[in-house]
Amino acid sequence: MADDKRMRLIINGKSAGDPQLRAAVAQQRGAGHVIEVRVTWESGDAARYAAEATREDVDVVIAGGGDGTVNEVVGGILSVDHPHQTAVAVLPYGTANDFAAGCSIPIGDPLAALTMAATGTPVSIDVGRANDRYFVNVASGGFGAEVTTNTPPELKKAIGGAAYSLMGIVTAAKASPHHGRVTLPDGTSRSGDVLVMTAANGRQCGGGQRVAPNALLNDGLLDFMIIHDVDIQSFGKVLSEILTLDSKDNQHVSYVQLPELKVEFDNPFQVNLDGEPVRSHEFVFRICPRAIRFVLPDAAPLL
């Protein structure tokens, strides 16, 4: 016998007709679960539907899509000042599902994902913030952000997450660092070059690239990685340091866990918040501890 949990699935119109998805929704309804469906048409719809669900006391919003959809749903929920906070579940679709993969949420199996949404217990997790924008998984800046933005849609569709790796190799070969200043919470600062930086709540981005091996969703910290510079001669060394981020001997790559970090750049710097691009001369990254509730697997690696 199903409980009286009320769920609302927010799904892109291109995915809404998937026979496997429709069968999974029908099966959950047949088991007595209440699943309403909202289909998005344009940018901003997912956030609007999520905010609407919160105001209507919906128990769980199911974000049907990739990291960008999850980001939009979370932003919509957190935009509402309401006594009842709707929880979030994820039904992975699309190219980039790094948050779902990092949490071991079923990918490619709508029935399993919906079953978890219907039967799982929400837990409170942290949310990152970059200036006035939220991110759930990773904020990535520099050439890594440019890779995500510049990867052709046809390439993403054809080979999925591997497309980001291919574009990364091409971009890295001609990338130049951004000069800027990093300021720690205690006020100390350091100037230098930044080729790539990530502020991570989750552990991976860009189609499976691990950037924060120690990240947890409930530790009250962001994991920052900065690659300062790289050339042909040091490329192999940089790759090695990325695989050993905790090493104190690293020369090209820095890795630190902090609740907040400020970065300022001479020129506009692009940052992707869960894949969504923003540009600014200055970013303040901070963690918002246990800001939202998610339905995650009991043995989620990030908890």
N, C-alpha and C positions, 0 to 999 in steps of 0.2 A: 504494500500500500504506500503510495507516494505521500510525501508531506505537502504542506500548503505553500511551499516556496514558490515565489513568482519570479520567473526569469524572462529576460528580453534579449533576443539575439539581434545584433546589429551586423549586417552583412552587405558587402558590395553587390551591386546589381548584376555584375558579371558572374559572380559566384552563386547567386541565389537560385539559379536554375539547375545547379549540379544535382543529378539524380541521387547520388550517394548522400549528399547533405539533406535533401528533402526526405529521403527514406529514414535517415537518422532522427530528424525532427519528428516525423510521424511516429517512429517507434517510441521516442521519449514521451510524446503525448499519449500514446496508447498505454504507457505504463503509469499514467496519471499525473505526469509532470506538466506544469503550466509553462509553456514556452511561447511567448509572443515574438513576432518578427518585424523588424524595421529594415528597409532596404535603402542604402545610401545612393544618392545620385551625383553629388558634387562635393568638393572639399568643404569641410565644416559640418557636414551632415552627422557624422558619427559623434562629434562633440555635442551637437545640439540634441541628438537623440539620447545621449548618455545623461546630459543635464536634465532633460525632461523625465527620464526614468527615475532619477534621484528625487525629483520633486513629487513624483507619483508613488514613492515608497516601494519601487520595484526592488526585490531582494538582491538579484544578481543580473548584471549586464554581461552578456557574452560577446566579447569583441571578436567578430569573425573577420580575420584578415591577418596582415603581417604586423611588424613592429610599429609601423606608422599608425595603423588602426588602433592598436593598444594605446599608443601615446595619446591619440585624439580622444579616446574614450576616457582615459584617466583625467586628462585636462578638463573634459566636460563635467565629470563628477566633482572634481575639486573646485570648479568654478561656482558651485552652488553651496550656499550657507544654509544647511538643512539639518535638523536633528537626526534624521535617518540617513546614514551613508550607505549607498548601494555598493555591494561588493562587485569585483570584476573576475570573470573567467575568460579563458582564451580558447578560441577555435581557430587554429592556425590555417591560414591560406596565404597565397602570394609567394613572392620570392624570398623576402627577408623575414625569417622567423627565429631570430637569434634569442630573443627572450624566452620563447616557448622551448627551444632546444636546450637552453641553459637550465631550465626548470624541469626538464623531462616531461613536458606536457605532450600528449600524443599528437604527432604530426602526420597528416595523410589519413587519419582515421576519425572522421566526424563523429561517429557513434561513441567512440571511447572518450573523445573530448567533451561531448555533451553529457555523457554519463558522469564524468568527473564534476562537471559544472552543477549537475543536479544533485549529486550525493555528497560532494566534498564539503568540508567545513572551512570557511574563510579564515585567513590569518592576516595579521597586520604586517605590512612591509613598508620599507622606506621608499621615498621618491626623491629623485634629484631635481634640482632647479638651476637653470642657467638664466641669470637676470630674472625676467618675469615669466619664463616658460618652463614647463615641467618636462622631465624625461624619466622613464621607468627603467630603461636598460643601460644605454651608453650615450654620452655626448662625445662625438669624435670630431677633431678639428685638424686643419692642415690638409696635406695631400690625401689623407684617407677620406676626409669629407668630400673632397673634389671627386674622388673615385666613385663614390656612391651617387653623386649628382650627375656625373658625366657618363656613366655606363649606359650604353644605348638600351632602350626597353626591349628591343628584339634579342639582344645578347642575354639580358636577364632572363627572358622567357625561355630561351633555347637551352641554357646551361645552368640556370639557377645561381646559387651562391658562388660558384666557381667564376662567374663573370666578374665579380668584384676583385678576386685575386688576379685575374688577367689584366684588368684595368689598372690595378695597383702596381703591377710590374712595369707597365707602360708609363704610368704617371711618375713613379719613383725615379725612373731613368732621367727625367727632365725636370724634377722638382727642385725648387729653391726654398730655403727656410724663411720664416717670418721672424723679424727681430721684435723682441718684446720684453716685458718685465713680469715676473711672477711674484706675488705677495702672499706670504703665509699668514695664518690667523693671528700670530703674535706680532705682525707688522713688519717683520724682516722681509726683504725683497732681494731678488737677483735678476739681473738683465742678461739676455743672451738670445740665441737662436732657437726657434721651435719649428721643426719640420712636421712633426705629428704630435698631437696630444689627445688623450682620452680621459674623460671623467666618467668612471664606471660605477654603476650600481649592480649591474649584472657582470658576467665574465667574458662575453664574446660579442662581436659585432662584425659587420661586413661579410656575412655569410659563413660564419664559423671561425673567424680569427680571434683567438684567445688573447685578450688584452689585460685581464685582471684576474689572475689565478686565485687570489685570496678573497675575492669579493663575496659578500653576503648581503642579502636583501634586508636584513634586520639588525645590522651591527652599528647603525648610526654613523657610517663613514662612507665617503666616496674613495675609490681607488684611482689615483692619477698616474698615468704613464706619459712621459714626454720623451720623444726622440729628438735630440737637439740638432743633429745634422748627419748627413750620410753622403758618401761619394762612392765611386766604383771600387776604390781600394778598401774602404771600410764596410762595404755592404755585407760581406759575410760575417764580420764581427758584430754588426748591429743585429743581424738575424739571430746570432748566438745569444746576444744579451737579452733579446726579447723572450727567448726561451728560458732564461735564468734571471727573471726580473728582480728577485730578492738579493742577488749578489751585490756585495758592497764594492766589488772591483769593476763594475760597469762604468764605462767612460762615455758612451754615447746615449744611453737610455737611463732615465730616472723613473723610479716607482715609489710612491708614497701614499699612505692612507690618511685622509684628513676629513674633517667635517665641512671645510670650506677652503676655497682657493680663489684668488683674484688674478686675472691675466689681462695685460694691456699690450696692444700692438701698435706699431707705427702706421700700418696700413690695415684696411678692413680684413678681418679674419673670418673664414667660414667654419661654422660648427654645425654638425648634423645632430639633431636631438632625436634619437631613435630613427634616424634616417631622414628627418625633415630639416632642410637647410635654413640657417639664419646667419646673418653677417653683422659684425660689429667690431669697433676698435677695442672694446672692453667687455669682458665677461666675468661675472662673479658666480662661481659654482658653489652650491651649498646643498647639504642633505636635509631633507624634511623627514625626521624619524617617524616611522610607523604612521604614515600619513593616509594610507588607504588599505583596504582589505582585498586580498586576492584568494581565489580558490586555486590551490596548487596541490600537486601530488604529495602524499604523506612523507615520502622520502626525497623531496625536492633537494637537489644538491646545494642550492643557494640559501637554504635556511639552516 
